[in-house]
Amino acid sequence: MILQKVKITVVKKVRHDDLIEKYENPLEHECDVELNQVFIANGWEKPENFCDSAWESLSPFVLALANGAEDFYDGWMKNKKSAMISCNDGFRPVSFLLETMDEKAD
C-alpha cells in the first residue's frame, strides 16, 4: 500500500479560563500553535515539533487517512478525505483539520 501525506491545519483554539482557574495548577509552558499553522504528516509519522499530547488524539485518524481511508462516520465531513479532530486538553482545546494530500509519503 502507498501511504499519502496528511495536511494538519490549526483551525481553532479555545481557552476555558474558568476551568483553568478552578482546576489547573500553573503551567510553565502552554500550547504555542498558531491559527492556520500547517503541519505535514509524512504518512503516519508525527510531524516535527508537533505536540505529543495532540498527536495521541490525532494519530489514529492520520494513520487511517494516510492509508486511504475516507468518509469517517458515514458522511460526517463534506470532504470525505478529511477529519476535524481536537486535542485532548480540556483547558485549551485546539481543533485541527486533517486532509489527505495528493502527495505520496517519503
Secondary structure as UniProt FT lines:
FT   STRAND          4..13
FT   HELIX           17..23
FT   TURN            35..36
FT   STRAND          38..41
FT   TURN            43..44
FT   TURN            48..49
FT   HELIX           52..66
FT   TURN            67..68
FT   TURN            72..75
FT   TURN            80..81
FT   STRAND          82..86
FT   STRAND          94..104
//
